[in-house]
Amino acid sequence: MPLDAIHQLSTTDGTARAWPEGFLWGSATAAAQVEGAGHEGGKEDSVWDAFARVPGAIANGDTLNDAVRHYERMPEDVRIMKELGLGSYRFSTSWARVRPGDRGPNPEGLGFYSRLVDELLGAGILPWLTLYHWDLPQALEEKGGWANRDTAYRFVEYANDVYSALGDRVQHWTTFNEPFCSSLLGYAAGVHAPGRQDPRAAVAAVHHQHLAHGLAVNELRSRGAGQLGITLNLSNAIPRDPADPIDLDAARRFDSLQNRIFLDPILRGAYPEDTLADLEQFGIRDVIHPGDLEIIGTPIDFLGVNHYHDDLISGYPNNDGDDGHSGGTTRKTSSCWIGSEDISFPSRGLPRTAMNWEVNPDGLRKLLVRLGDEYPSLPPLYVTENGAAYDDVVSSDGAIHDVERTKYVLDHVAAVGEAIDAGADVRGYFVWSLLDNFEWSWGYGKRFGIVRVDYESFERTIKDSGHAYRRLISEARANGEVDRSRGQVLTPSGA
């Protein structure tokens, strides 16, 4: 798509508007997906390094050893961020790099993240740090992993090490990214590391990650940390037939395991009663100790929302041969919904991404508004991941005219604006992902980046979607920002 066409699209799709004061425009990555240097600088195996060696676990036998070499090319990547006009960069620190084998702090690993933070601040980019994006040290998994309550306390030691190194410069701290994936997909479905299929372990992992979150929030707050929160991947559970009690109950159970089992303990200090009943057979009450929920429910300063697609839910078998939820990973739908294996995901005939996920921007608007309606104590929201994988083609001129991704991003940004208009307190948007990268069980076969990475030369090329996002950010600043309390247009900020 020519740049003038990108400009036309970005000014006609609802994104050319005044945004709330201080609204953050960012992009995101995760350590395991981009860093590479899998066993350099003192780093040892994470659960994903070990999982990638299991035959058939990762598409094409791909590994994380090189990823996209962000570890060695980090200054170049920060220059690209600055060129894109990012106000913030959301990244994760690797537990396996900071505490190899979980034996103690690794100066080389912490030194890398210290240099990254300095590069970001020097470029005028706000560091937004995530402590856990799924790379548990394999040594801890061999002691039971997240099914072992002790891992929650080891997480606090790790968080303290990172804070000691970076707390003087980093103000925004996310404890966990998408605990749904590292608990239910990792310990029940087996499609994510560590690849276990044990429902009782999965239920324990959910609770112990919640406990680790609460313990870390309390510890880091006592040390003077600025903003503390968590990021959840959330979806709308839409019953196929709202008049059919079987579809309604399937949607309820899906909502319980995808959304409320995470939202309610953190925001209400209690698990939903229907969730406790559904998971009684898997020992959920056995892992909850006195005082746990008070710790888990410690107030947070923000909630990160990751959203890619809605889910149409049925309690009947899916006979259309089109699973719009899993992207073809059938084990995901058949076993991560522990106690709810009869849930299916029929198609609504909507456009799909390369992940086979539905494209429905209005779902993001509905989700953001719903959160404010249902959780009175809801802190400010940030859309911390939203993006799309498509099969990119490099044109003869070397450009990547990713029209579908460009439209996806701009349409979803417009949906965020509509949610704000409807009263949602959303304060930032981070597109996923800055770079093409290791997409977990799909290996390098799915590209989400607004910057293309050549997996042979590791050369970076900004795609049309990246140019469109840069233009959107520039125009948002040029249009000024609106102070929601007074409705006045303010001087544009450089954030």
Secondary structure as GFF3:
##gff-version 3
##sequence-region A 1 495
A	DSSP	alpha_helix	3	10	.	.	.	ID=ss1
A	DSSP	beta_strand	19	20	.	.	.	ID=ss2
A	DSSP	beta_strand	24	28	.	.	.	ID=ss3
A	DSSP	alpha_helix	31	34	.	.	.	ID=ss4
A	DSSP	alpha_helix	47	52	.	.	.	ID=ss5
A	DSSP	three_ten_helix	59	61	.	.	.	ID=ss6
A	DSSP	alpha_helix	70	84	.	.	.	ID=ss7
A	DSSP	beta_strand	88	92	.	.	.	ID=ss8
A	DSSP	alpha_helix	95	98	.	.	.	ID=ss9
A	DSSP	three_ten_helix	100	102	.	.	.	ID=ss10
A	DSSP	alpha_helix	107	122	.	.	.	ID=ss11
A	DSSP	beta_strand	126	132	.	.	.	ID=ss12
A	DSSP	alpha_helix	138	141	.	.	.	ID=ss13
A	DSSP	three_ten_helix	145	147	.	.	.	ID=ss14
A	DSSP	alpha_helix	150	166	.	.	.	ID=ss15
A	DSSP	beta_strand	172	177	.	.	.	ID=ss16
A	DSSP	alpha_helix	179	180	.	.	.	ID=ss17
A	DSSP	pi_helix	181	189	.	.	.	ID=ss18
A	DSSP	alpha_helix	199	222	.	.	.	ID=ss19
A	DSSP	beta_strand	227	233	.	.	.	ID=ss20
A	DSSP	beta_strand	237	239	.	.	.	ID=ss21
A	DSSP	alpha_helix	245	255	.	.	.	ID=ss22
A	DSSP	pi_helix	256	260	.	.	.	ID=ss23
A	DSSP	alpha_helix	261	268	.	.	.	ID=ss24
A	DSSP	alpha_helix	273	278	.	.	.	ID=ss25
A	DSSP	three_ten_helix	280	282	.	.	.	ID=ss26
A	DSSP	alpha_helix	284	287	.	.	.	ID=ss27
A	DSSP	alpha_helix	292	296	.	.	.	ID=ss28
A	DSSP	beta_strand	302	306	.	.	.	ID=ss29
A	DSSP	beta_strand	311	313	.	.	.	ID=ss30
A	DSSP	alpha_helix	330	335	.	.	.	ID=ss31
A	DSSP	alpha_helix	361	374	.	.	.	ID=ss32
A	DSSP	beta_strand	381	385	.	.	.	ID=ss33
A	DSSP	alpha_helix	403	421	.	.	.	ID=ss34
A	DSSP	beta_strand	426	432	.	.	.	ID=ss35
A	DSSP	three_ten_helix	440	442	.	.	.	ID=ss36
A	DSSP	beta_strand	451	453	.	.	.	ID=ss37
A	DSSP	beta_strand	460	462	.	.	.	ID=ss38
A	DSSP	alpha_helix	464	478	.	.	.	ID=ss39
A	DSSP	beta_strand	481	483	.	.	.	ID=ss40
A	DSSP	beta_strand	488	490	.	.	.	ID=ss41
###
